[in-house]
Amino acid sequence: MIIDIYNYFRNKRGYNKLIGDDYLIIEYKCPLDVEDYQFYTDSNLITYVIHGKKDWIYAGDIYPIEAGDALFIKKGVYTTRQYLDREYCVILFFMKDRFIRNFLIQNPELKLVAGSGKESQKQIFSIETTETFQSLVLSIFNYFKSGDEIPQSLVELKFRELLFNIVMNPMNREVIDHFSSLKQGSHTGLEEVMLKNFQYDLKIEDFARLSGRSLSTFKRDFHNKYNTTPGKWIIQKRLNLAKSLLLGTNLKVNEVCYESGFKNTSHFNKLFKKEFNFTPGDFKLKRSSF
């Protein structure tokens, strides 16, 4: 099962962190023996690199970041790649949709710099790290590094100031547009969440959280839209993806199995044969005979 990184950091001891209402700020030093790491987050995330280098990977796109760089990352499933020849230290700012929404509602003057209102389909945005932005992040980092008790109200104030800095900078247009969409209070689209994530090893509860819904609301909305259960829909989508991979790639059957989201080949073979009247291996041979 893919790790829920927000709750992992929230509950794991040994990290310098600050837990607030609908947000989490943490100093994270990545161990040098971990190269690729897959996880999901149901919170928005700002990552700022203190030192080191890392790649963020989503849907085949790679976003490299190094010291002084920052990214805004939407809810979703991601892979990160560590460079094992250098230490990596980062400040992570997790924030629920509700935290961003309340921030915007409490500061109505920010509508003056609202974005175009057209929500980008991208999941990861670069943040322009101005001198002021960097100073704010490093001031928070210094509180963690000092080892003293962290003054929560002061750090939260700096966190909000950081959001002001992002929203008031027109170079962060894509982030501003995302914030504008969150202000409307609408749920993330079911179709968007499911199509982007059906091949990942997530529980139904995880899909619900990624869509910003309770489990019961998610199941009700899902049935109203698709007239089936999430579990059945996911299996069908994985089978269709597997069929496409067998037809359009040279991947081996076991590679297709895992690439399309199944956890073991015997279960995959059984479901595939039931749906298409051929085992994946026979289907691949049949394709190659044309």
VOLUM-301976 format. One record per residue (C-alpha): residue number from 1; residue in one letter; z, y, x. Coordinates in steps of 0.1 Angstrom, whole numbers. Last residue first. Example, Ala and Ser with C-alpha at 12.3 -4.5 7.8 and 13.67 -1.06 7.14 Angstrom:
VOLUM-301976
<pt><resi>2</resi><resn>s</resn><Z>71</Z><Y>-11</Y><X>137</X></pt>
<pt><resi>1</resi><resn>a</resn><Z>78</Z><Y>-45</Y><X>123</X></pt>
***
This chain:
VOLUM-301976
<pt><resi>290</resi><resn>f</resn><Z>-370</Z><Y>-104</Y><X>-13</X></pt>
<pt><resi>289</resi><resn>s</resn><Z>-349</Z><Y>-132</Y><X>3</X></pt>
<pt><resi>288</resi><resn>s</resn><Z>-324</Z><Y>-108</Y><X>18</X></pt>
<pt><resi>287</resi><resn>r</resn><Z>-311</Z><Y>-99</Y><X>-17</X></pt>
<pt><resi>286</resi><resn>k</resn><Z>-305</Z><Y>-135</Y><X>-26</X></pt>
<pt><resi>285</resi><resn>l</resn><Z>-286</Z><Y>-140</Y><X>6</X></pt>
<pt><resi>284</resi><resn>k</resn><Z>-264</Z><Y>-111</Y><X>-2</X></pt>
<pt><resi>283</resi><resn>f</resn><Z>-258</Z><Y>-123</Y><X>-38</X></pt>
<pt><resi>282</resi><resn>d</resn><Z>-250</Z><Y>-158</Y><X>-24</X></pt>
<pt><resi>281</resi><resn>g</resn><Z>-224</Z><Y>-143</Y><X>-1</X></pt>
<pt><resi>280</resi><resn>p</resn><Z>-209</Z><Y>-120</Y><X>-28</X></pt>
<pt><resi>279</resi><resn>t</resn><Z>-206</Z><Y>-150</Y><X>-51</X></pt>
<pt><resi>278</resi><resn>f</resn><Z>-232</Z><Y>-150</Y><X>-79</X></pt>
<pt><resi>277</resi><resn>n</resn><Z>-228</Z><Y>-147</Y><X>-117</X></pt>
<pt><resi>276</resi><resn>f</resn><Z>-225</Z><Y>-109</Y><X>-115</X></pt>
<pt><resi>275</resi><resn>e</resn><Z>-191</Z><Y>-102</Y><X>-131</X></pt>
<pt><resi>274</resi><resn>k</resn><Z>-174</Z><Y>-136</Y><X>-128</X></pt>
<pt><resi>273</resi><resn>k</resn><Z>-189</Z><Y>-141</Y><X>-93</X></pt>
<pt><resi>272</resi><resn>f</resn><Z>-176</Z><Y>-107</Y><X>-82</X></pt>
<pt><resi>271</resi><resn>l</resn><Z>-141</Z><Y>-114</Y><X>-96</X></pt>
<pt><resi>270</resi><resn>k</resn><Z>-137</Z><Y>-147</Y><X>-78</X></pt>
<pt><resi>269</resi><resn>n</resn><Z>-152</Z><Y>-135</Y><X>-45</X></pt>
<pt><resi>268</resi><resn>f</resn><Z>-129</Z><Y>-105</Y><X>-45</X></pt>
<pt><resi>267</resi><resn>h</resn><Z>-98</Z><Y>-127</Y><X>-51</X></pt>
<pt><resi>266</resi><resn>s</resn><Z>-108</Z><Y>-150</Y><X>-23</X></pt>
<pt><resi>265</resi><resn>t</resn><Z>-117</Z><Y>-121</Y><X>0</X></pt>
<pt><resi>264</resi><resn>n</resn><Z>-83</Z><Y>-103</Y><X>0</X></pt>
<pt><resi>263</resi><resn>k</resn><Z>-72</Z><Y>-67</Y><X>-5</X></pt>
<pt><resi>262</resi><resn>f</resn><Z>-101</Z><Y>-53</Y><X>-26</X></pt>
<pt><resi>261</resi><resn>g</resn><Z>-109</Z><Y>-16</Y><X>-22</X></pt>
<pt><resi>260</resi><resn>s</resn><Z>-146</Z><Y>-14</Y><X>-18</X></pt>
<pt><resi>259</resi><resn>e</resn><Z>-145</Z><Y>-12</Y><X>20</X></pt>
<pt><resi>258</resi><resn>y</resn><Z>-121</Z><Y>-42</Y><X>21</X></pt>
<pt><resi>257</resi><resn>c</resn><Z>-144</Z><Y>-66</Y><X>3</X></pt>
<pt><resi>256</resi><resn>v</resn><Z>-176</Z><Y>-51</Y><X>18</X></pt>
<pt><resi>255</resi><resn>e</resn><Z>-162</Z><Y>-59</Y><X>53</X></pt>
<pt><resi>254</resi><resn>n</resn><Z>-153</Z><Y>-95</Y><X>42</X></pt>
<pt><resi>253</resi><resn>v</resn><Z>-189</Z><Y>-99</Y><X>29</X></pt>
<pt><resi>252</resi><resn>k</resn><Z>-205</Z><Y>-86</Y><X>61</X></pt>
<pt><resi>251</resi><resn>l</resn><Z>-219</Z><Y>-51</Y><X>61</X></pt>
<pt><resi>250</resi><resn>n</resn><Z>-256</Z><Y>-48</Y><X>65</X></pt>
<pt><resi>249</resi><resn>t</resn><Z>-259</Z><Y>-20</Y><X>39</X></pt>
<pt><resi>248</resi><resn>g</resn><Z>-278</Z><Y>-12</Y><X>7</X></pt>
<pt><resi>247</resi><resn>l</resn><Z>-276</Z><Y>-42</Y><X>-15</X></pt>
<pt><resi>246</resi><resn>l</resn><Z>-242</Z><Y>-56</Y><X>-4</X></pt>
<pt><resi>245</resi><resn>l</resn><Z>-228</Z><Y>-21</Y><X>-4</X></pt>
<pt><resi>244</resi><resn>s</resn><Z>-241</Z><Y>-13</Y><X>-39</X></pt>
<pt><resi>243</resi><resn>k</resn><Z>-226</Z><Y>-46</Y><X>-52</X></pt>
<pt><resi>242</resi><resn>a</resn><Z>-193</Z><Y>-38</Y><X>-36</X></pt>
<pt><resi>241</resi><resn>l</resn><Z>-194</Z><Y>-3</Y><X>-52</X></pt>
<pt><resi>240</resi><resn>n</resn><Z>-200</Z><Y>-18</Y><X>-86</X></pt>
<pt><resi>239</resi><resn>l</resn><Z>-172</Z><Y>-43</Y><X>-81</X></pt>
<pt><resi>238</resi><resn>r</resn><Z>-148</Z><Y>-15</Y><X>-71</X></pt>
<pt><resi>237</resi><resn>k</resn><Z>-158</Z><Y>5</Y><X>-101</X></pt>
<pt><resi>236</resi><resn>q</resn><Z>-152</Z><Y>-24</Y><X>-124</X></pt>
<pt><resi>235</resi><resn>i</resn><Z>-118</Z><Y>-32</Y><X>-108</X></pt>
<pt><resi>234</resi><resn>i</resn><Z>-107</Z><Y>5</Y><X>-112</X></pt>
<pt><resi>233</resi><resn>w</resn><Z>-117</Z><Y>6</Y><X>-149</X></pt>
<pt><resi>232</resi><resn>k</resn><Z>-98</Z><Y>-26</Y><X>-156</X></pt>
<pt><resi>231</resi><resn>g</resn><Z>-66</Z><Y>-12</Y><X>-140</X></pt>
<pt><resi>230</resi><resn>p</resn><Z>-70</Z><Y>23</Y><X>-156</X></pt>
<pt><resi>229</resi><resn>t</resn><Z>-71</Z><Y>7</Y><X>-191</X></pt>
<pt><resi>228</resi><resn>t</resn><Z>-101</Z><Y>11</Y><X>-214</X></pt>
<pt><resi>227</resi><resn>n</resn><Z>-115</Z><Y>35</Y><X>-239</X></pt>
<pt><resi>226</resi><resn>y</resn><Z>-127</Z><Y>58</Y><X>-210</X></pt>
<pt><resi>225</resi><resn>k</resn><Z>-116</Z><Y>93</Y><X>-221</X></pt>
<pt><resi>224</resi><resn>n</resn><Z>-90</Z><Y>86</Y><X>-247</X></pt>
<pt><resi>223</resi><resn>h</resn><Z>-77</Z><Y>56</Y><X>-227</X></pt>
<pt><resi>222</resi><resn>f</resn><Z>-73</Z><Y>78</Y><X>-196</X></pt>
<pt><resi>221</resi><resn>d</resn><Z>-56</Z><Y>106</Y><X>-215</X></pt>
<pt><resi>220</resi><resn>r</resn><Z>-30</Z><Y>81</Y><X>-229</X></pt>
<pt><resi>219</resi><resn>k</resn><Z>-25</Z><Y>64</Y><X>-195</X></pt>
<pt><resi>218</resi><resn>f</resn><Z>-21</Z><Y>97</Y><X>-177</X></pt>
<pt><resi>217</resi><resn>t</resn><Z>3</Z><Y>111</Y><X>-204</X></pt>
<pt><resi>216</resi><resn>s</resn><Z>25</Z><Y>79</Y><X>-201</X></pt>
<pt><resi>215</resi><resn>l</resn><Z>25</Z><Y>81</Y><X>-163</X></pt>
<pt><resi>214</resi><resn>s</resn><Z>33</Z><Y>118</Y><X>-162</X></pt>
<pt><resi>213</resi><resn>r</resn><Z>4</Z><Y>139</Y><X>-152</X></pt>
<pt><resi>212</resi><resn>g</resn><Z>-5</Z><Y>161</Y><X>-122</X></pt>
<pt><resi>211</resi><resn>s</resn><Z>-37</Z><Y>141</Y><X>-115</X></pt>
<pt><resi>210</resi><resn>l</resn><Z>-25</Z><Y>129</Y><X>-81</X></pt>
<pt><resi>209</resi><resn>r</resn><Z>8</Z><Y>119</Y><X>-98</X></pt>
<pt><resi>208</resi><resn>a</resn><Z>-10</Z><Y>97</Y><X>-124</X></pt>
<pt><resi>207</resi><resn>f</resn><Z>-31</Z><Y>81</Y><X>-97</X></pt>
<pt><resi>206</resi><resn>d</resn><Z>1</Z><Y>73</Y><X>-78</X></pt>
<pt><resi>205</resi><resn>e</resn><Z>17</Z><Y>58</Y><X>-109</X></pt>
<pt><resi>204</resi><resn>i</resn><Z>-14</Z><Y>35</Y><X>-113</X></pt>
<pt><resi>203</resi><resn>k</resn><Z>-6</Z><Y>22</Y><X>-78</X></pt>
<pt><resi>202</resi><resn>l</resn><Z>-28</Z><Y>31</Y><X>-48</X></pt>
<pt><resi>201</resi><resn>d</resn><Z>-47</Z><Y>8</Y><X>-24</X></pt>
<pt><resi>200</resi><resn>y</resn><Z>-78</Z><Y>31</Y><X>-21</X></pt>
<pt><resi>199</resi><resn>q</resn><Z>-112</Z><Y>23</Y><X>-36</X></pt>
<pt><resi>198</resi><resn>f</resn><Z>-105</Z><Y>43</Y><X>-68</X></pt>
<pt><resi>197</resi><resn>n</resn><Z>-97</Z><Y>75</Y><X>-50</X></pt>
<pt><resi>196</resi><resn>k</resn><Z>-124</Z><Y>101</Y><X>-53</X></pt>
<pt><resi>195</resi><resn>l</resn><Z>-139</Z><Y>88</Y><X>-85</X></pt>
<pt><resi>194</resi><resn>m</resn><Z>-105</Z><Y>85</Y><X>-101</X></pt>
<pt><resi>193</resi><resn>v</resn><Z>-92</Z><Y>119</Y><X>-93</X></pt>
<pt><resi>192</resi><resn>e</resn><Z>-124</Z><Y>137</Y><X>-102</X></pt>
<pt><resi>191</resi><resn>e</resn><Z>-128</Z><Y>118</Y><X>-135</X></pt>
<pt><resi>190</resi><resn>l</resn><Z>-92</Z><Y>125</Y><X>-145</X></pt>
<pt><resi>189</resi><resn>g</resn><Z>-96</Z><Y>162</Y><X>-139</X></pt>
<pt><resi>188</resi><resn>t</resn><Z>-67</Z><Y>179</Y><X>-123</X></pt>
<pt><resi>187</resi><resn>h</resn><Z>-44</Z><Y>192</Y><X>-150</X></pt>
<pt><resi>186</resi><resn>s</resn><Z>-47</Z><Y>228</Y><X>-161</X></pt>
<pt><resi>185</resi><resn>g</resn><Z>-20</Z><Y>254</Y><X>-154</X></pt>
<pt><resi>184</resi><resn>q</resn><Z>-44</Z><Y>284</Y><X>-151</X></pt>
<pt><resi>183</resi><resn>k</resn><Z>-26</Z><Y>294</Y><X>-120</X></pt>
<pt><resi>182</resi><resn>l</resn><Z>-38</Z><Y>262</Y><X>-103</X></pt>
<pt><resi>181</resi><resn>s</resn><Z>-74</Z><Y>274</Y><X>-106</X></pt>
<pt><resi>180</resi><resn>s</resn><Z>-66</Z><Y>307</Y><X>-90</X></pt>
<pt><resi>179</resi><resn>f</resn><Z>-48</Z><Y>289</Y><X>-61</X></pt>
<pt><resi>178</resi><resn>h</resn><Z>-80</Z><Y>269</Y><X>-54</X></pt>
<pt><resi>177</resi><resn>d</resn><Z>-101</Z><Y>300</Y><X>-55</X></pt>
<pt><resi>176</resi><resn>i</resn><Z>-77</Z><Y>317</Y><X>-30</X></pt>
<pt><resi>175</resi><resn>v</resn><Z>-79</Z><Y>286</Y><X>-7</X></pt>
<pt><resi>174</resi><resn>e</resn><Z>-117</Z><Y>289</Y><X>-8</X></pt>
<pt><resi>173</resi><resn>r</resn><Z>-116</Z><Y>326</Y><X>-1</X></pt>
<pt><resi>172</resi><resn>n</resn><Z>-94</Z><Y>324</Y><X>30</X></pt>
<pt><resi>171</resi><resn>m</resn><Z>-114</Z><Y>351</Y><X>48</X></pt>
<pt><resi>170</resi><resn>p</resn><Z>-104</Z><Y>375</Y><X>21</X></pt>
<pt><resi>169</resi><resn>n</resn><Z>-68</Z><Y>376</Y><X>35</X></pt>
<pt><resi>168</resi><resn>m</resn><Z>-44</Z><Y>386</Y><X>8</X></pt>
<pt><resi>167</resi><resn>v</resn><Z>-39</Z><Y>350</Y><X>-3</X></pt>
<pt><resi>166</resi><resn>i</resn><Z>-31</Z><Y>336</Y><X>31</X></pt>
<pt><resi>165</resi><resn>n</resn><Z>-6</Z><Y>363</Y><X>41</X></pt>
<pt><resi>164</resi><resn>f</resn><Z>11</Z><Y>362</Y><X>7</X></pt>
<pt><resi>163</resi><resn>l</resn><Z>15</Z><Y>325</Y><X>12</X></pt>
<pt><resi>162</resi><resn>l</resn><Z>32</Z><Y>331</Y><X>45</X></pt>
<pt><resi>161</resi><resn>e</resn><Z>55</Z><Y>356</Y><X>29</X></pt>
<pt><resi>160</resi><resn>r</resn><Z>65</Z><Y>329</Y><X>5</X></pt>
<pt><resi>159</resi><resn>f</resn><Z>74</Z><Y>307</Y><X>34</X></pt>
<pt><resi>158</resi><resn>k</resn><Z>92</Z><Y>335</Y><X>51</X></pt>
<pt><resi>157</resi><resn>l</resn><Z>114</Z><Y>340</Y><X>20</X></pt>
<pt><resi>156</resi><resn>e</resn><Z>119</Z><Y>302</Y><X>19</X></pt>
<pt><resi>155</resi><resn>v</resn><Z>131</Z><Y>304</Y><X>55</X></pt>
<pt><resi>154</resi><resn>l</resn><Z>156</Z><Y>331</Y><X>46</X></pt>
<pt><resi>153</resi><resn>s</resn><Z>169</Z><Y>314</Y><X>15</X></pt>
<pt><resi>152</resi><resn>q</resn><Z>173</Z><Y>281</Y><X>35</X></pt>
<pt><resi>151</resi><resn>p</resn><Z>192</Z><Y>294</Y><X>65</X></pt>
<pt><resi>150</resi><resn>i</resn><Z>188</Z><Y>263</Y><X>87</X></pt>
<pt><resi>149</resi><resn>e</resn><Z>220</Z><Y>252</Y><X>103</X></pt>
<pt><resi>148</resi><resn>d</resn><Z>216</Z><Y>254</Y><X>141</X></pt>
<pt><resi>147</resi><resn>g</resn><Z>194</Z><Y>231</Y><X>161</X></pt>
<pt><resi>146</resi><resn>s</resn><Z>175</Z><Y>260</Y><X>175</X></pt>
<pt><resi>145</resi><resn>k</resn><Z>142</Z><Y>241</Y><X>172</X></pt>
<pt><resi>144</resi><resn>f</resn><Z>142</Z><Y>241</Y><X>134</X></pt>
<pt><resi>143</resi><resn>y</resn><Z>149</Z><Y>279</Y><X>133</X></pt>
<pt><resi>142</resi><resn>n</resn><Z>122</Z><Y>284</Y><X>160</X></pt>
<pt><resi>141</resi><resn>f</resn><Z>96</Z><Y>266</Y><X>138</X></pt>
<pt><resi>140</resi><resn>i</resn><Z>102</Z><Y>291</Y><X>110</X></pt>
<pt><resi>139</resi><resn>s</resn><Z>97</Z><Y>320</Y><X>134</X></pt>
<pt><resi>138</resi><resn>l</resn><Z>66</Z><Y>302</Y><X>147</X></pt>
<pt><resi>137</resi><resn>v</resn><Z>51</Z><Y>300</Y><X>113</X></pt>
<pt><resi>136</resi><resn>l</resn><Z>56</Z><Y>337</Y><X>105</X></pt>
<pt><resi>135</resi><resn>s</resn><Z>43</Z><Y>348</Y><X>139</X></pt>
<pt><resi>134</resi><resn>q</resn><Z>12</Z><Y>326</Y><X>135</X></pt>
<pt><resi>133</resi><resn>f</resn><Z>4</Z><Y>342</Y><X>102</X></pt>
<pt><resi>132</resi><resn>t</resn><Z>9</Z><Y>377</Y><X>116</X></pt>
<pt><resi>131</resi><resn>e</resn><Z>-13</Z><Y>371</Y><X>145</X></pt>
<pt><resi>130</resi><resn>t</resn><Z>-40</Z><Y>358</Y><X>121</X></pt>
<pt><resi>129</resi><resn>t</resn><Z>-46</Z><Y>321</Y><X>116</X></pt>
<pt><resi>128</resi><resn>e</resn><Z>-76</Z><Y>320</Y><X>93</X></pt>
<pt><resi>127</resi><resn>i</resn><Z>-70</Z><Y>289</Y><X>72</X></pt>
<pt><resi>126</resi><resn>s</resn><Z>-95</Z><Y>261</Y><X>73</X></pt>
<pt><resi>125</resi><resn>f</resn><Z>-100</Z><Y>242</Y><X>40</X></pt>
<pt><resi>124</resi><resn>i</resn><Z>-97</Z><Y>205</Y><X>32</X></pt>
<pt><resi>123</resi><resn>q</resn><Z>-104</Z><Y>188</Y><X>-2</X></pt>
<pt><resi>122</resi><resn>k</resn><Z>-139</Z><Y>203</Y><X>-8</X></pt>
<pt><resi>121</resi><resn>q</resn><Z>-151</Z><Y>204</Y><X>-44</X></pt>
<pt><resi>120</resi><resn>s</resn><Z>-146</Z><Y>241</Y><X>-45</X></pt>
<pt><resi>119</resi><resn>e</resn><Z>-132</Z><Y>256</Y><X>-77</X></pt>
<pt><resi>118</resi><resn>k</resn><Z>-153</Z><Y>286</Y><X>-89</X></pt>
<pt><resi>117</resi><resn>g</resn><Z>-128</Z><Y>313</Y><X>-99</X></pt>
<pt><resi>116</resi><resn>s</resn><Z>-145</Z><Y>338</Y><X>-76</X></pt>
<pt><resi>115</resi><resn>g</resn><Z>-113</Z><Y>345</Y><X>-58</X></pt>
<pt><resi>114</resi><resn>a</resn><Z>-84</Z><Y>367</Y><X>-69</X></pt>
<pt><resi>113</resi><resn>v</resn><Z>-76</Z><Y>396</Y><X>-46</X></pt>
<pt><resi>112</resi><resn>l</resn><Z>-64</Z><Y>420</Y><X>-73</X></pt>
<pt><resi>111</resi><resn>k</resn><Z>-48</Z><Y>391</Y><X>-91</X></pt>
<pt><resi>110</resi><resn>l</resn><Z>-22</Z><Y>392</Y><X>-64</X></pt>
<pt><resi>109</resi><resn>e</resn><Z>-5</Z><Y>420</Y><X>-83</X></pt>
<pt><resi>108</resi><resn>p</resn><Z>9</Z><Y>394</Y><X>-106</X></pt>
<pt><resi>107</resi><resn>n</resn><Z>35</Z><Y>382</Y><X>-81</X></pt>
<pt><resi>106</resi><resn>q</resn><Z>59</Z><Y>361</Y><X>-100</X></pt>
<pt><resi>105</resi><resn>i</resn><Z>30</Z><Y>343</Y><X>-117</X></pt>
<pt><resi>104</resi><resn>l</resn><Z>13</Z><Y>336</Y><X>-84</X></pt>
<pt><resi>103</resi><resn>f</resn><Z>45</Z><Y>321</Y><X>-68</X></pt>
<pt><resi>102</resi><resn>n</resn><Z>52</Z><Y>302</Y><X>-100</X></pt>
<pt><resi>101</resi><resn>r</resn><Z>17</Z><Y>286</Y><X>-98</X></pt>
<pt><resi>100</resi><resn>i</resn><Z>21</Z><Y>278</Y><X>-61</X></pt>
<pt><resi>99</resi><resn>f</resn><Z>54</Z><Y>261</Y><X>-67</X></pt>
<pt><resi>98</resi><resn>r</resn><Z>41</Z><Y>243</Y><X>-98</X></pt>
<pt><resi>97</resi><resn>d</resn><Z>12</Z><Y>228</Y><X>-79</X></pt>
<pt><resi>96</resi><resn>k</resn><Z>37</Z><Y>212</Y><X>-55</X></pt>
<pt><resi>95</resi><resn>m</resn><Z>41</Z><Y>225</Y><X>-20</X></pt>
<pt><resi>94</resi><resn>f</resn><Z>42</Z><Y>207</Y><X>13</X></pt>
<pt><resi>93</resi><resn>f</resn><Z>44</Z><Y>228</Y><X>45</X></pt>
<pt><resi>92</resi><resn>l</resn><Z>40</Z><Y>208</Y><X>76</X></pt>
<pt><resi>91</resi><resn>i</resn><Z>48</Z><Y>222</Y><X>111</X></pt>
<pt><resi>90</resi><resn>v</resn><Z>31</Z><Y>203</Y><X>139</X></pt>
<pt><resi>89</resi><resn>c</resn><Z>38</Z><Y>187</Y><X>172</X></pt>
<pt><resi>88</resi><resn>y</resn><Z>13</Z><Y>164</Y><X>190</X></pt>
<pt><resi>87</resi><resn>e</resn><Z>17</Z><Y>150</Y><X>225</X></pt>
<pt><resi>86</resi><resn>r</resn><Z>-14</Z><Y>144</Y><X>245</X></pt>
<pt><resi>85</resi><resn>d</resn><Z>-34</Z><Y>114</Y><X>258</X></pt>
<pt><resi>84</resi><resn>l</resn><Z>-31</Z><Y>94</Y><X>226</X></pt>
<pt><resi>83</resi><resn>y</resn><Z>-53</Z><Y>117</Y><X>206</X></pt>
<pt><resi>82</resi><resn>q</resn><Z>-42</Z><Y>110</Y><X>170</X></pt>
<pt><resi>81</resi><resn>r</resn><Z>-66</Z><Y>104</Y><X>141</X></pt>
<pt><resi>80</resi><resn>t</resn><Z>-56</Z><Y>113</Y><X>106</X></pt>
<pt><resi>79</resi><resn>t</resn><Z>-68</Z><Y>95</Y><X>74</X></pt>
<pt><resi>78</resi><resn>y</resn><Z>-65</Z><Y>110</Y><X>40</X></pt>
<pt><resi>77</resi><resn>v</resn><Z>-59</Z><Y>103</Y><X>3</X></pt>
<pt><resi>76</resi><resn>g</resn><Z>-56</Z><Y>132</Y><X>-21</X></pt>
<pt><resi>75</resi><resn>k</resn><Z>-38</Z><Y>164</Y><X>-31</X></pt>
<pt><resi>74</resi><resn>k</resn><Z>-53</Z><Y>194</Y><X>-14</X></pt>
<pt><resi>73</resi><resn>i</resn><Z>-51</Z><Y>202</Y><X>23</X></pt>
<pt><resi>72</resi><resn>f</resn><Z>-49</Z><Y>238</Y><X>37</X></pt>
<pt><resi>71</resi><resn>l</resn><Z>-56</Z><Y>237</Y><X>74</X></pt>
<pt><resi>70</resi><resn>a</resn><Z>-41</Z><Y>256</Y><X>104</X></pt>
<pt><resi>69</resi><resn>d</resn><Z>-51</Z><Y>260</Y><X>140</X></pt>
<pt><resi>68</resi><resn>g</resn><Z>-29</Z><Y>275</Y><X>168</X></pt>
<pt><resi>67</resi><resn>a</resn><Z>-28</Z><Y>243</Y><X>189</X></pt>
<pt><resi>66</resi><resn>e</resn><Z>-55</Z><Y>219</Y><X>178</X></pt>
<pt><resi>65</resi><resn>i</resn><Z>-74</Z><Y>209</Y><X>147</X></pt>
<pt><resi>64</resi><resn>p</resn><Z>-104</Z><Y>186</Y><X>142</X></pt>
<pt><resi>63</resi><resn>y</resn><Z>-117</Z><Y>183</Y><X>106</X></pt>
<pt><resi>62</resi><resn>i</resn><Z>-139</Z><Y>152</Y><X>103</X></pt>
<pt><resi>61</resi><resn>d</resn><Z>-160</Z><Y>144</Y><X>72</X></pt>
<pt><resi>60</resi><resn>g</resn><Z>-164</Z><Y>107</Y><X>63</X></pt>
<pt><resi>59</resi><resn>a</resn><Z>-148</Z><Y>111</Y><X>29</X></pt>
<pt><resi>58</resi><resn>y</resn><Z>-118</Z><Y>128</Y><X>44</X></pt>
<pt><resi>57</resi><resn>i</resn><Z>-107</Z><Y>127</Y><X>80</X></pt>
<pt><resi>56</resi><resn>w</resn><Z>-81</Z><Y>150</Y><X>97</X></pt>
<pt><resi>55</resi><resn>d</resn><Z>-85</Z><Y>149</Y><X>135</X></pt>
<pt><resi>54</resi><resn>k</resn><Z>-56</Z><Y>157</Y><X>158</X></pt>
<pt><resi>53</resi><resn>k</resn><Z>-48</Z><Y>179</Y><X>188</X></pt>
<pt><resi>52</resi><resn>g</resn><Z>-17</Z><Y>188</Y><X>207</X></pt>
<pt><resi>51</resi><resn>h</resn><Z>7</Z><Y>218</Y><X>204</X></pt>
<pt><resi>50</resi><resn>i</resn><Z>22</Z><Y>239</Y><X>176</X></pt>
<pt><resi>49</resi><resn>v</resn><Z>-4</Z><Y>228</Y><X>150</X></pt>
<pt><resi>48</resi><resn>y</resn><Z>-1</Z><Y>242</Y><X>115</X></pt>
<pt><resi>47</resi><resn>t</resn><Z>-5</Z><Y>220</Y><X>85</X></pt>
<pt><resi>46</resi><resn>i</resn><Z>-5</Z><Y>234</Y><X>49</X></pt>
<pt><resi>45</resi><resn>l</resn><Z>-2</Z><Y>208</Y><X>22</X></pt>
<pt><resi>44</resi><resn>n</resn><Z>-7</Z><Y>205</Y><X>-15</X></pt>
<pt><resi>43</resi><resn>s</resn><Z>15</Z><Y>178</Y><X>-30</X></pt>
<pt><resi>42</resi><resn>d</resn><Z>5</Z><Y>144</Y><X>-44</X></pt>
<pt><resi>41</resi><resn>t</resn><Z>-1</Z><Y>132</Y><X>-8</X></pt>
<pt><resi>40</resi><resn>y</resn><Z>-18</Z><Y>100</Y><X>3</X></pt>
<pt><resi>39</resi><resn>f</resn><Z>-17</Z><Y>81</Y><X>36</X></pt>
<pt><resi>38</resi><resn>q</resn><Z>-38</Z><Y>66</Y><X>63</X></pt>
<pt><resi>37</resi><resn>y</resn><Z>-29</Z><Y>67</Y><X>100</X></pt>
<pt><resi>36</resi><resn>d</resn><Z>-52</Z><Y>62</Y><X>130</X></pt>
<pt><resi>35</resi><resn>e</resn><Z>-39</Z><Y>64</Y><X>166</X></pt>
<pt><resi>34</resi><resn>v</resn><Z>-1</Z><Y>56</Y><X>165</X></pt>
<pt><resi>33</resi><resn>d</resn><Z>14</Z><Y>48</Y><X>199</X></pt>
<pt><resi>32</resi><resn>l</resn><Z>18</Z><Y>85</Y><X>209</X></pt>
<pt><resi>31</resi><resn>p</resn><Z>44</Z><Y>91</Y><X>182</X></pt>
<pt><resi>30</resi><resn>c</resn><Z>36</Z><Y>122</Y><X>161</X></pt>
<pt><resi>29</resi><resn>k</resn><Z>61</Z><Y>150</Y><X>163</X></pt>
<pt><resi>28</resi><resn>y</resn><Z>68</Z><Y>165</Y><X>129</X></pt>
<pt><resi>27</resi><resn>e</resn><Z>87</Z><Y>197</Y><X>119</X></pt>
<pt><resi>26</resi><resn>i</resn><Z>91</Z><Y>197</Y><X>81</X></pt>
<pt><resi>25</resi><resn>i</resn><Z>89</Z><Y>221</Y><X>52</X></pt>
<pt><resi>24</resi><resn>l</resn><Z>92</Z><Y>206</Y><X>17</X></pt>
<pt><resi>23</resi><resn>y</resn><Z>84</Z><Y>223</Y><X>-16</X></pt>
<pt><resi>22</resi><resn>d</resn><Z>89</Z><Y>219</Y><X>-54</X></pt>
<pt><resi>21</resi><resn>d</resn><Z>125</Z><Y>232</Y><X>-53</X></pt>
<pt><resi>20</resi><resn>g</resn><Z>135</Z><Y>231</Y><X>-17</X></pt>
<pt><resi>19</resi><resn>i</resn><Z>139</Z><Y>206</Y><X>11</X></pt>
<pt><resi>18</resi><resn>l</resn><Z>140</Z><Y>220</Y><X>47</X></pt>
<pt><resi>17</resi><resn>k</resn><Z>132</Z><Y>197</Y><X>76</X></pt>
<pt><resi>16</resi><resn>n</resn><Z>140</Z><Y>187</Y><X>111</X></pt>
<pt><resi>15</resi><resn>y</resn><Z>133</Z><Y>150</Y><X>111</X></pt>
<pt><resi>14</resi><resn>g</resn><Z>157</Z><Y>121</Y><X>118</X></pt>
<pt><resi>13</resi><resn>r</resn><Z>162</Z><Y>108</Y><X>83</X></pt>
<pt><resi>12</resi><resn>k</resn><Z>134</Z><Y>98</Y><X>60</X></pt>
<pt><resi>11</resi><resn>n</resn><Z>137</Z><Y>108</Y><X>23</X></pt>
<pt><resi>10</resi><resn>r</resn><Z>115</Z><Y>139</Y><X>21</X></pt>
<pt><resi>9</resi><resn>f</resn><Z>92</Z><Y>127</Y><X>49</X></pt>
<pt><resi>8</resi><resn>y</resn><Z>84</Z><Y>95</Y><X>31</X></pt>
<pt><resi>7</resi><resn>n</resn><Z>84</Z><Y>112</Y><X>-3</X></pt>
<pt><resi>6</resi><resn>y</resn><Z>56</Z><Y>136</Y><X>9</X></pt>
<pt><resi>5</resi><resn>i</resn><Z>38</Z><Y>109</Y><X>29</X></pt>
<pt><resi>4</resi><resn>d</resn><Z>33</Z><Y>85</Y><X>1</X></pt>
<pt><resi>3</resi><resn>i</resn><Z>22</Z><Y>55</Y><X>22</X></pt>
<pt><resi>2</resi><resn>i</resn><Z>-9</Z><Y>35</Y><X>13</X></pt>
<pt><resi>1</resi><resn>m</resn><Z>0</Z><Y>0</Y><X>0</X></pt>
***
